[in-house]
Amino acid sequence: MRVIANRDSGAIEQQTIVDDNLLPSADELQKLKEINPAIIQWIMNRTEKEQDARLEFNANRMKLAHKEITITTTSLWLAFVLSIVLLLISGVFIYFNKELAGTIFGCVGIITIIQAFLKFGRKEKQ
């Protein structure tokens, strides 16, 4: 199974490749029924439980993929807002003739913006 999450559109694609059968072949079922007639019902119950477990597992993987998209997007927005706040503080310092403090806050804000977007871009390529 492979889950692909597209952060740009928020779409999640799930690809499942199953190469095993939950039930034995008809010939094997016939032979098993000859040995023990009650075994067919037992196999059917086990097959239903296996299918339910697989569906639950797939649903959990999809939730995790969606949560990863949400966390990444939220982190990116928070970094952007923090950077804007730092630039606004820089502007206030410069307005009140505190050029050194304003320049430091401005540089930190710009570096934060660049770092956040470069880090996000590296994650996208992986």
C-alpha positions as CSV (number, residue, x, y, z in Angstrom):
1,M,0.0,0.0,0.0
2,R,1.2,3.5,-0.8
3,V,-0.4,6.8,0.3
4,I,0.4,9.9,-1.6
5,A,-0.5,13.3,-0.1
6,N,-0.5,16.4,-2.2
7,R,0.0,19.5,0.0
8,D,-0.9,22.0,-2.6
9,S,-4.4,20.8,-3.3
10,G,-5.0,18.8,0.0
11,A,-5.8,15.7,-2.0
12,I,-4.8,12.3,-0.7
13,E,-4.4,9.4,-3.1
14,Q,-4.2,5.8,-1.8
15,Q,-2.9,3.0,-3.9
16,T,-3.4,-0.6,-2.7
17,I,-1.9,-3.6,-4.3
18,V,-3.1,-6.9,-2.9
19,D,-1.5,-10.1,-4.1
20,D,-3.0,-12.5,-1.6
21,N,-6.4,-14.0,-1.3
22,L,-8.3,-14.0,1.9
23,L,-10.0,-17.3,1.1
24,P,-8.5,-20.5,-0.1
25,S,-9.4,-21.8,-3.6
26,A,-12.6,-23.7,-4.2
27,D,-10.7,-27.0,-4.4
28,E,-9.0,-26.4,-1.1
29,L,-12.3,-25.4,0.5
30,Q,-13.9,-28.6,-0.7
31,K,-11.1,-30.7,0.7
32,L,-11.3,-28.9,4.0
33,K,-15.1,-29.4,4.2
34,E,-14.6,-33.1,3.8
35,I,-12.2,-33.1,6.8
36,N,-14.4,-30.9,9.0
37,P,-17.7,-29.5,7.8
38,A,-17.7,-26.7,10.4
39,I,-14.3,-25.3,9.2
40,I,-15.9,-23.4,6.3
41,Q,-17.9,-21.2,8.7
42,W,-14.7,-20.7,10.8
43,I,-12.8,-19.6,7.7
44,M,-15.5,-17.2,6.7
45,N,-15.5,-15.6,10.1
46,R,-11.7,-15.3,10.0
47,T,-11.9,-13.8,6.5
48,E,-14.4,-11.2,7.7
49,K,-12.2,-10.2,10.7
50,E,-9.1,-10.0,8.4
51,Q,-11.0,-7.8,6.0
52,D,-12.3,-5.5,8.8
53,A,-8.7,-5.2,10.1
54,R,-7.4,-4.3,6.7
55,L,-10.0,-1.6,6.2
56,E,-9.4,-0.2,9.7
57,F,-5.6,-0.2,9.0
58,N,-6.2,1.7,5.7
59,A,-8.4,4.2,7.3
60,N,-5.8,4.9,10.0
61,R,-3.1,5.4,7.4
62,M,-5.3,7.9,5.5
63,K,-5.9,9.8,8.7
64,L,-2.2,10.0,9.4
65,A,-1.5,11.2,5.9
66,H,-4.1,13.9,6.3
67,K,-2.8,14.9,9.7
68,E,0.7,15.3,8.2
69,I,-0.6,17.7,5.5
70,T,-2.5,19.8,8.2
71,I,0.5,20.0,10.5
72,T,2.9,21.1,7.7
73,T,0.5,23.7,6.4
74,T,-0.2,25.1,9.9
75,S,3.6,25.2,10.6
76,L,4.2,27.1,7.3
77,W,1.5,29.7,8.1
78,L,2.7,30.2,11.7
79,A,6.3,30.8,10.4
80,F,4.9,33.3,7.9
81,V,2.9,35.2,10.5
82,L,5.8,35.2,12.9
83,S,8.0,36.7,10.2
84,I,5.5,39.4,9.4
85,V,5.3,40.3,13.1
86,L,9.1,40.6,13.3
87,L,9.1,42.9,10.3
88,L,6.3,45.0,11.8
89,I,8.3,45.3,15.1
90,S,11.3,46.2,13.0
91,G,9.3,49.0,11.4
92,V,8.1,50.3,14.8
93,F,11.7,50.4,16.1
94,I,12.9,52.3,13.0
95,Y,10.0,54.7,13.3
96,F,11.1,55.5,16.9
97,N,14.7,56.1,15.8
98,K,16.0,52.8,17.0
99,E,17.7,51.9,13.7
100,L,20.0,49.2,15.2
101,A,17.2,47.3,16.9
102,G,14.9,47.7,13.9
103,T,17.6,46.4,11.5
104,I,18.2,43.4,13.8
105,F,14.5,42.5,14.0
106,G,14.2,43.1,10.2
107,C,17.1,40.8,9.4
108,V,15.7,38.1,11.8
109,G,12.3,38.4,10.1
110,I,13.7,38.1,6.6
111,I,16.0,35.1,7.6
112,T,13.0,33.4,9.2
113,I,10.9,33.8,6.0
114,I,13.6,32.5,3.8
115,Q,14.5,29.6,6.1
116,A,10.8,28.5,6.5
117,F,10.2,28.4,2.8
118,L,13.5,26.7,2.0
119,K,12.8,24.1,4.6
120,F,9.3,23.5,3.3
121,G,10.7,23.2,-0.3
122,R,13.2,20.5,0.8
123,K,10.4,18.5,2.5
124,E,8.4,18.7,-0.8
125,K,11.2,17.2,-2.8
126,Q,11.7,14.2,-0.5
